[in-house]
Amino acid sequence: MADQISLTGLRVRGFHGVLEHERREGQDFVVDVGLLVTTTPAAISDDLVDTIDYGELAQRLADVVSGEPVNLLETLAARLAEVCLADERVEAVTVTVHKPQAPIPLSFADVAVSIRRERA
């Protein structure tokens, strides 16, 4: 049986996009992740080592967003999913990357890409 640990609204400055000014000036990206994990060991032990340290996870995700630029949100989301799945306790992950300042010349609330990846 699996449970879910969620981290939502992680806002990080990044330099992703296909346009030159996006790479030069950067913009904020917002990341949501939902990790499918079994939390029973942590519930029994009440010890952080038996669960996902969401502070550490947030930092690893932020390092990816603020790191090497990519053209597409799809690529960024896949890289973030890989970070989550690096912990063998994570059975599956859903990642959503929001780009609220996307270069669209119309009024809009958000642009986002969501992916789900499972352990092979």
Summary of the structure (lengths in Angstrom):
residues: 120
radius of gyration: 15.5
end to end distance: 17.6
largest distance: 52.5
contacts: 328
relative contact order: 0.22
helix: 33%
strand: 31%
